[in-house]
Amino acid sequence: MKRNEKVSGIQKKYLKYTAALLGLALLLSSLGAGLYVKNRLTRAVIAKYEFMTERMGISLENLFRQSDEAMAECVLYDDVQQSLRSKGLEEVSRIGLSKYFAYVGLEHIADYCYVDNKGNVYSKSYSDVTFEDVTDSGFQEYLGADYARTKWFWAKDTLFGTEEEALFIGRYVRSMEYAHDPGMLFFRMDDAFLEGITGTSGELTSEAAVGIIDAKGQLCFSSVPEEFSVGKKRQADIAERIAGSGSAGMILEGESIPGGVLSAYRDEASGLAVFSFVPDRVLNQGIFPVFLVLAGIYLVVLAAAAVLSIYFSRRFTKPIQEIRTAMAEFDGSNFDRTIELHTNTELDEIGHSYNELLGNIQRLLEEIKEQERELRTSELNMLISQINPHFLYNTLDTIYMLARINKEETTMRMIQALSRYLRLSLSKGNDIVTVEDELENVKSYMEIQQIRNKDLFSYQVDCRVDAAHTTVLKLVLQPLVENAVKYGFRDIFEGGQIRITVWKEEEELYLEVYNNGTPMEADMVQKINGMNKLPLGEMKNCFPDKRHGYGVVNILTRLRLKYGDGAAFYCRAQEDGTSCTIKIPRGDGQEAYEQEQIQI
């Protein structure tokens, strides 16, 4: 009876709130949907013009690159280089050079003027430009102190005498062989030169204003619809916004200014910026019809919602009760009581998530139990390994002295290597050692193996880090070297090579062991590399026979326990051998831990 009453209460509340909200839903939802649609339409228009502006900017960059290449071609021209020399050009060559600039690979050149370092002027035959005209024009100031760069500048034409504002392209012309004073080359471009940039999309420019503005805020070129104008105040606003933005690329992306939205793209090389200004009327057109359609659609939706609310209030409350009952009766021990829902709604996902939660809790408890067992085993092994090593060291010293008395050099070398290996392996019980100690440890192991297997292999160590102040989990290299000797060199009797490399990359420490023996099988490589994605409890299942891969599982388990999931171990088989790499993540916390270990 209580359960039925509670279900009835949920249904009543659901219907009550639905009825109360239906009246507000029409107004609020229509307003919200209308604003959303308006925003989407506005954003689509702005995005269209942002794309157009970026395309115009790329065209501007390409045009500057073409002009720079044309200028470079002029500088490298033989007669131009000859004109900079002390002897200069003969009269015939001078006439030919004056005509040469009319045929450079750059369109829309209205006029040109080249002045060599001796004051000779080369221009069109009908141009009456003198060296004094060049110096009086002040155009040399636009070239600045740069050694040899192509410059674009918008200025009044005081050089060719038209007295009109125009775009000029200029550059110092320097000798490629001698240290002479440079000459100067200027091109005056006609309006079609810049019109080719802004005229890339006539359909879009018919709705909005587009133009080109220089670094000083001067309007170099503009294309404005007939019913729209860019006044001085609006031009000043546009220039101010562009000047205060980034240095290159899309510096303004749909920024709102009085009267509309502004997008701009600046070419850092030329200093010019292209812009598009979309007026508010373009942004708002088409909104009202959409509002009418949305209002009609939403009225139908609200009517259907009122009818369906009653149906779904009954349909939804039943699975909700099932979920509530299952969760309330869960006692923490019975993991078999799962929920099976088939409502084709989010309630199914809730039920599925609850079932997964039960499974995760069960697996977590099992992992905790397994880890506790492994921890007890590890603690036992640790107690065993804490036997005082002094007796072992003293015994080895005694054996060493006996071997020295008997002059058994090989025995002495092996005892020394074993003593170093054991001392570094114990490390006073510390898990973390310096890279220097780890390398010394593995060197001692390899020296022992070299004595046991004469001429079988040689080794190299390439450490690219500060070994004395970089720490690592101890005994991670020795198992890799052991595998190289045991499996890599199983088919050879001499000529083996082991190379150990230690380096840092993006604050991560890498240790690699390479051997030139028999390459590792592909399925073994795939299995080892796949362990990096497995949980700790599942890694040992990769090698159930424990005859292969035990050392690798041990290394990766210790690394993951010490450094977290960022640690990794992977192998790579090559035609001439196998390389095994350990990756240890770094960070502020780890570095502080290293410093603490070093001080200890």
C-alpha positions in Angstrom: 0.0 0.0 0.0 2.8 2.4 0.8 4.5 1.7 -2.5 1.3 2.4 -4.4 0.7 5.7 -2.5 4.2 6.8 -3.3 3.8 6.1 -7.0 0.6 8.0 -7.0 2.3 11.0 -5.3 5.0 11.1 -8.1 2.4 11.1 -10.8 0.5 13.9 -9.1 3.6 16.0 -8.7 4.6 15.4 -12.3 1.2 16.4 -13.7 1.0 19.4 -11.4 4.3 20.8 -12.4 3.7 20.0 -16.1 0.4 21.9 -16.0 2.0 24.9 -14.3 4.9 25.0 -16.8 2.8 24.6 -19.9 1.6 28.2 -19.6 5.1 29.6 -19.2 6.6 27.2 -21.8 5.1 29.0 -24.8 6.5 32.4 -23.9 9.9 31.4 -22.5 10.7 28.6 -24.9 9.6 30.7 -27.9 11.8 33.5 -26.7 14.7 31.2 -26.0 14.3 29.4 -29.4 14.0 32.7 -31.1 17.1 34.1 -29.5 18.9 30.9 -30.3 17.9 30.9 -34.0 18.8 34.6 -34.2 22.2 33.9 -32.7 22.7 31.0 -35.1 21.7 32.9 -38.2 23.8 35.9 -37.1 26.8 33.6 -36.4 26.4 32.0 -39.8 26.5 35.4 -41.5 29.5 36.4 -39.4 31.2 33.1 -40.1 30.6 33.6 -43.9 32.3 37.0 -43.8 35.1 35.7 -41.5 35.9 33.1 -44.1 35.8 35.8 -46.9 38.0 38.0 -44.8 40.5 35.2 -44.2 40.5 34.4 -47.9 41.1 38.0 -48.8 44.0 38.0 -46.3 45.5 35.0 -47.8 45.2 36.6 -51.2 47.0 39.7 -49.8 49.8 37.5 -48.5 50.1 35.8 -51.8 50.2 39.1 -53.6 52.9 40.4 -51.3 54.9 37.2 -51.9 54.5 37.7 -55.7 55.7 41.3 -55.4 58.6 40.2 -53.3 59.6 37.6 -55.8 59.3 40.1 -58.6 61.5 42.6 -56.7 64.1 39.8 -56.1 64.0 39.0 -59.8 64.7 42.6 -60.6 67.6 42.8 -58.1 69.2 39.7 -59.6 68.9 40.9 -63.2 72.3 41.3 -64.8 71.9 44.9 -66.0 70.6 45.9 -62.5 73.7 44.4 -60.9 75.9 46.0 -63.5 74.4 49.4 -62.9 75.5 49.2 -59.2 79.2 48.8 -60.2 81.6 51.7 -60.5 81.6 51.6 -64.3 77.9 51.5 -64.6 76.0 50.9 -67.8 76.4 52.0 -71.3 73.7 54.1 -73.0 72.2 51.2 -74.9 72.0 49.1 -71.8 70.5 51.9 -69.8 67.7 52.3 -72.3 67.1 48.6 -72.2 67.1 48.5 -68.5 64.5 51.3 -68.4 62.2 49.1 -70.5 62.9 46.0 -68.6 60.9 47.0 -65.5 57.7 47.2 -67.6 57.9 43.4 -68.2 58.5 42.1 -64.7 56.2 39.3 -63.4 53.8 41.6 -61.6 50.5 42.9 -62.9 48.9 46.4 -62.6 52.1 48.4 -62.4 51.0 52.0 -63.2 54.6 53.4 -63.1 58.1 52.5 -62.0 61.3 54.2 -61.1 64.8 52.7 -60.5 67.6 54.8 -59.1 71.1 53.2 -59.0 73.8 54.2 -56.5 75.2 56.8 -58.8 72.0 58.8 -59.1 70.9 57.5 -62.5 67.2 57.2 -63.0 65.5 54.4 -65.0 61.8 54.9 -65.7 59.3 54.8 -68.5 60.3 56.7 -71.6 57.5 59.3 -71.1 58.3 59.8 -67.4 60.3 62.8 -66.6 61.6 61.6 -63.2 64.9 63.0 -61.9 67.1 62.0 -59.0 66.0 65.1 -57.2 62.4 64.0 -57.6 63.3 60.8 -55.9 65.1 62.4 -53.0 62.4 65.1 -52.6 59.6 62.5 -52.6 60.8 61.2 -49.2 60.0 57.6 -50.3 63.4 56.5 -49.0 62.1 56.9 -45.5 59.5 54.2 -46.1 62.3 51.7 -46.9 63.6 52.2 -43.4 66.8 50.7 -42.0 66.1 47.2 -43.3 69.0 45.8 -45.3 66.9 44.5 -48.3 63.2 44.0 -47.8 60.3 44.6 -50.0 58.1 47.4 -48.5 54.5 48.3 -49.3 53.3 51.8 -48.4 50.3 54.0 -49.1 51.3 57.5 -49.8 50.6 60.6 -51.9 52.3 60.3 -55.3 55.0 63.0 -55.1 57.4 61.0 -57.2 55.6 60.6 -60.5 53.6 63.8 -60.2 50.0 62.5 -60.1 49.5 63.9 -56.5 47.1 61.0 -55.9 47.1 58.5 -53.1 48.4 55.2 -54.3 50.0 52.0 -53.2 53.8 51.9 -53.8 56.2 48.9 -53.6 59.8 49.7 -52.9 63.0 48.0 -52.1 66.7 48.7 -51.7 68.7 47.2 -54.6 72.1 46.0 -53.4 75.1 44.5 -55.3 75.4 40.8 -54.9 79.2 40.9 -55.3 80.6 44.3 -54.2 80.0 46.5 -51.1 78.6 49.5 -53.0 75.9 51.9 -51.9 72.4 50.5 -52.7 70.0 51.7 -55.3 66.2 52.0 -54.9 63.4 50.6 -56.9 59.8 51.9 -56.7 56.6 50.6 -58.3 53.3 52.6 -58.3 50.4 50.2 -58.5 47.0 51.1 -59.9 43.7 50.5 -58.2 43.1 47.2 -59.9 46.1 45.8 -58.0 44.2 45.9 -54.6 40.8 45.5 -56.2 41.8 41.9 -57.1 42.0 41.2 -53.4 38.7 42.5 -52.3 36.8 41.4 -55.5 37.2 37.7 -54.8 33.5 37.3 -53.9 31.1 39.8 -55.5 28.0 38.2 -53.9 29.3 38.8 -50.4 30.6 42.3 -51.1 27.2 43.3 -52.4 25.9 43.1 -48.8 28.8 44.4 -46.7 31.7 46.8 -46.8 35.1 45.4 -47.5 38.4 47.2 -47.7 42.1 47.5 -47.1 43.7 49.7 -44.5 47.4 50.3 -43.8 49.2 50.4 -40.4 48.6 54.2 -40.1 44.8 53.7 -40.4 44.6 55.1 -43.9 41.9 53.5 -46.1 43.7 52.2 -49.2 40.8 50.6 -50.9 37.1 49.9 -50.2 34.1 48.3 -51.8 30.8 49.5 -50.4 27.2 48.6 -51.4 25.2 51.5 -52.9 22.8 51.8 -50.0 25.6 51.7 -47.4 28.6 54.0 -46.7 31.7 54.0 -44.5 31.9 57.5 -43.1 34.9 59.0 -41.5 33.8 58.2 -38.0 33.1 54.6 -38.8 36.4 54.4 -40.7 38.1 55.8 -37.6 36.4 53.1 -35.4 37.5 50.4 -37.8 41.1 51.7 -37.9 41.2 51.9 -34.1 40.0 48.4 -33.6 42.4 47.0 -36.2 45.4 48.9 -34.8 44.7 47.6 -31.2 44.5 43.9 -32.3 47.1 41.2 -32.9 50.1 41.4 -35.2 49.2 39.0 -38.0 46.5 36.6 -39.2 42.9 36.8 -38.2 43.2 39.7 -35.7 39.4 40.3 -35.5 36.8 37.6 -35.8 33.3 39.0 -35.8 33.9 41.8 -33.3 30.9 44.0 -32.6 31.3 47.7 -33.2 28.7 50.5 -33.5 26.5 49.7 -36.5 27.6 46.2 -37.3 30.3 43.5 -37.0 33.9 43.7 -38.0 36.4 41.0 -39.1 40.0 41.8 -40.1 43.1 39.9 -41.3 46.5 41.5 -41.2 49.5 40.6 -43.3 52.6 41.1 -41.2 54.9 41.4 -44.2 53.1 44.2 -46.0 51.6 45.8 -42.9 48.2 46.1 -44.6 45.0 44.6 -43.2 41.8 43.6 -45.1 38.5 44.0 -43.3 34.8 43.2 -43.8 32.1 45.2 -42.0 28.7 43.6 -41.9 25.9 46.1 -41.1 23.2 45.2 -38.6 20.5 45.1 -41.3 22.3 42.2 -43.0 22.6 40.4 -39.7 18.9 40.8 -38.8 17.3 40.1 -42.2 15.4 36.8 -42.3 14.8 36.7 -38.6 11.1 37.6 -38.5 9.9 34.8 -40.9 11.9 32.3 -38.8 10.2 33.6 -35.7 6.7 33.0 -37.2 7.6 29.4 -38.2 9.1 28.7 -34.8 6.0 30.0 -33.0 3.7 27.8 -35.0 5.8 24.7 -34.5 6.1 25.3 -30.8 2.4 25.6 -30.3 1.9 22.2 -31.8 4.7 20.8 -29.6 3.1 22.2 -26.5 -0.2 20.7 -27.4 1.3 17.3 -27.9 3.3 17.7 -24.7 0.1 18.2 -22.7 -1.3 15.0 -24.0 1.8 12.9 -23.7 2.6 14.1 -20.2 -0.2 12.0 -18.8 0.9 8.9 -20.6 4.6 9.2 -19.8 3.9 10.1 -16.1 2.6 6.6 -15.7 5.3 5.0 -17.9 8.3 6.6 -16.2 7.3 6.2 -12.6 7.4 2.4 -12.7 11.1 2.0 -13.7 12.0 4.8 -11.3 10.5 2.9 -8.5 12.4 -0.2 -9.6 15.7 1.7 -9.5 14.9 3.2 -6.1 13.9 -0.2 -4.6 17.1 -1.9 -5.9 19.4 0.9 -4.6 17.6 1.0 -1.2 17.8 -2.7 -0.7 21.5 -3.1 -1.7 23.4 -4.3 1.4 26.9 -4.2 0.0 27.3 -7.9 -0.3 24.8 -9.1 -2.9 26.1 -8.1 -6.3 23.8 -10.3 -8.3 20.7 -8.1 -8.0 20.9 -6.1 -11.1 18.3 -4.0 -12.9 16.8 -4.8 -16.3 14.9 -1.9 -17.9 13.6 -1.6 -21.4 12.0 1.9 -21.6 14.2 3.2 -24.5 14.9 6.3 -22.4 17.7 7.6 -20.2 16.3 5.4 -17.5 17.8 2.5 -19.3 21.2 4.2 -19.1 20.8 4.8 -15.4 19.9 1.1 -14.8 22.9 0.1 -17.0 25.2 2.4 -15.1 23.9 1.0 -11.8 24.7 -2.5 -13.0 28.2 -1.4 -14.1 28.7 0.2 -10.7 27.9 -3.1 -8.9 30.4 -4.8 -11.2 33.1 -2.2 -10.6 32.6 -2.4 -6.8 32.9 -6.1 -6.9 36.0 -6.0 -9.1 37.5 -3.3 -6.9 37.0 -5.4 -3.8 38.7 -8.3 -5.5 41.6 -6.2 -6.6 42.0 -4.8 -3.1 42.1 -8.3 -1.7 44.6 -9.3 -4.4 46.8 -6.3 -3.7 46.7 -7.0 0.0 48.0 -10.5 -0.7 50.7 -9.1 -2.9 51.5 -6.5 -0.3 52.0 -9.1 2.4 54.2 -11.1 0.0 56.2 -8.0 -0.8 56.6 -7.2 2.8 57.9 -10.7 3.5 60.3 -10.5 0.6 61.5 -7.1 1.9 62.1 -8.6 5.4 64.1 -11.3 3.9 66.1 -8.9 1.7 67.0 -6.8 4.8 69.4 -9.4 6.1 72.6 -7.5 7.0 74.7 -7.4 3.8 78.0 -6.8 5.7 78.6 -10.6 6.1 78.2 -11.0 2.4 80.5 -8.1 1.6 83.2 -9.4 4.0 82.9 -12.9 2.6 83.4 -11.6 -0.9 86.4 -9.5 0.2 87.9 -12.7 1.7 87.4 -14.6 -1.5 88.9 -11.6 -3.4 92.0 -11.6 -1.3 92.4 -15.4 -1.8 92.1 -14.9 -5.6 94.6 -12.1 -5.5 97.1 -14.2 -3.6 96.7 -17.0 -6.2 96.8 -14.3 -9.0 93.5 -15.4 -10.5 92.7 -12.2 -12.4 89.4 -13.4 -13.9 88.1 -14.5 -10.5 89.1 -11.1 -9.0 87.3 -9.2 -11.8 84.1 -11.3 -11.3 84.1 -10.8 -7.5 84.6 -7.0 -7.9 81.8 -6.8 -10.4 79.5 -9.0 -8.2 80.3 -6.9 -5.1 79.4 -3.6 -6.9 76.3 -5.2 -8.3 75.1 -6.4 -4.9 75.9 -3.1 -3.2 74.0 -1.0 -5.8 71.1 -3.6 -5.9 70.6 -3.3 -2.1 70.9 0.5 -2.1 70.3 0.7 1.6 66.7 -0.4 1.1 65.9 2.6 -1.2 63.7 2.0 -4.2 64.9 5.1 -5.9 68.5 5.5 -7.0 70.4 7.9 -9.3 70.8 7.1 -12.9 74.5 7.0 -12.3 74.1 4.1 -9.7 71.6 2.3 -12.0 74.1 2.4 -14.9 76.9 1.3 -12.6 74.7 -1.6 -11.5 74.0 -2.8 -15.0 77.6 -2.3 -16.0 78.7 -4.7 -13.2 76.1 -7.2 -14.3 77.3 -7.0 -18.0 81.0 -7.4 -16.8 80.0 -10.6 -15.0 78.2 -11.8 -18.2 81.2 -11.0 -20.3 83.4 -13.1 -18.0 80.9 -16.0 -18.2 80.4 -15.6 -22.0 83.8 -14.6 -23.4 83.7 -12.7 -26.7 79.9 -13.1 -26.8 79.1 -9.4 -26.7 80.3 -5.9 -26.0 78.4 -2.9 -24.6 78.1 0.8 -24.9 76.4 3.3 -22.6 75.2 6.7 -23.9 73.9 8.9 -21.0 72.6 12.3 -22.1 71.3 13.5 -18.7 72.8 14.6 -15.5 73.3 11.1 -14.2 74.3 12.1 -10.7 71.2 14.3 -10.1 68.5 12.3 -12.0 66.8 9.5 -10.2 65.1 6.3 -11.4 63.5 3.2 -9.9 66.3 0.8 -9.3 66.9 -2.5 -11.1 64.9 -1.7 -14.2 67.8 -2.0 -16.7 69.3 -5.3 -15.5 66.3 -7.5 -16.4 66.4 -6.0 -20.0 70.1 -6.8 -20.3 69.5 -10.3 -19.0 66.8 -10.9 -21.6 69.1 -9.6 -24.3 71.9 -12.1 -23.3 69.4 -14.9 -22.7 67.2 -14.6 -25.8 68.8 -12.1 -28.1 72.2 -13.8 -28.3 70.9 -17.4 -28.2 71.8 -18.0 -31.8 75.3 -16.4 -31.8 78.6 -17.1 -30.2 80.4 -13.8 -30.7 79.9 -10.3 -32.1 76.9 -9.3 -30.0 76.4 -5.7 -29.0 74.3 -4.1 -26.3 73.7 -0.3 -26.3 72.1 1.5 -23.4 70.8 5.0 -24.0 69.4 7.4 -21.5 67.8 10.8 -22.5 65.1 13.3 -21.7 62.4 14.4 -24.0 59.7 17.0 -23.0 60.6 16.5 -19.3 60.1 12.7 -19.6 63.0 10.3 -18.9 63.7 7.5 -21.4 65.9 4.4 -20.9 66.5 2.2 -23.9 68.3 -1.1 -24.2 69.2 -2.3 -27.7 70.8 -5.6 -28.8 71.7 -6.7 -32.2 70.7 -10.3 -31.7 67.7 -12.3 -32.9 64.7 -9.9 -33.2 61.8 -10.5 -30.8 58.8 -12.3 -32.3 56.0 -10.0 -33.5 53.3 -11.5 -31.3 55.6 -11.1 -28.2 56.2 -7.4 -29.1 52.4 -6.9 -29.5 51.7 -8.6 -26.2 54.3 -6.6 -24.3 53.2 -3.3 -25.8 49.6 -4.0 -25.1 50.3 -4.4 -21.3 50.6 -0.6 -21.0 46.8 -0.3 -21.5 45.9 -3.0 -19.0 45.1 -2.6 -15.3 47.8 -3.7 -12.8 45.8 -6.8 -11.8 45.4 -8.1 -15.4 49.0 -7.7 -16.6 50.2 -10.9 -15.0 47.6 -12.8 -17.0 49.5 -12.0 -20.2 52.1 -14.7 -19.4 50.2 -17.4 -17.4 53.1 -19.9 -17.7 55.5 -17.5 -16.0 58.4 -18.8 -18.1 58.3 -15.8 -20.5 57.7 -12.2 -19.8 57.9 -12.4 -16.0 60.7 -9.8 -15.8 58.9 -7.5 -18.1 55.7 -7.8 -16.0 57.7 -7.1 -12.9 59.3 -4.0 -14.4 56.1 -2.5 -15.6 54.3 -3.3 -12.4 56.9 -1.6 -10.3 57.0 1.4 -12.7 53.2 1.8 -12.6 53.1 1.5 -8.8 55.8 4.1 -8.4 55.1 6.6 -11.2 51.4 6.0 -12.0 49.8 5.3 -15.4 52.1 7.7 -17.2 54.9 5.2 -17.0 55.3 2.9 -19.9 57.4 0.0 -21.3 57.4 -0.9 -25.0 59.6 -3.0 -27.4 60.4 -2.5 -31.0 61.7 -5.4 -33.2 64.0 -4.4 -36.1 65.8 -6.2 -38.8 69.1 -6.0 -36.9 67.9 -6.6 -33.4 65.5 -5.5 -30.7 65.2 -2.3 -28.6 63.2 -2.0 -25.3 62.4 1.4 -24.0 61.2 2.6 -20.5 59.3 5.9 -20.3 59.1 7.6 -16.9 56.9 10.7 -16.5 58.3 13.8 -15.0 56.8 16.7 -13.2 57.2 19.2 -10.3 56.1 16.6 -7.8 58.4 13.9 -9.1 61.4 16.3 -9.4 60.9 17.3 -5.7 60.8 13.7 -4.8 64.1 13.1 -6.7 65.7 16.0 -4.8 64.6 14.5 -1.5 65.9 11.1 -2.4 69.3 12.6 -3.5 69.6 14.5 -0.2 68.8 11.4 1.8 
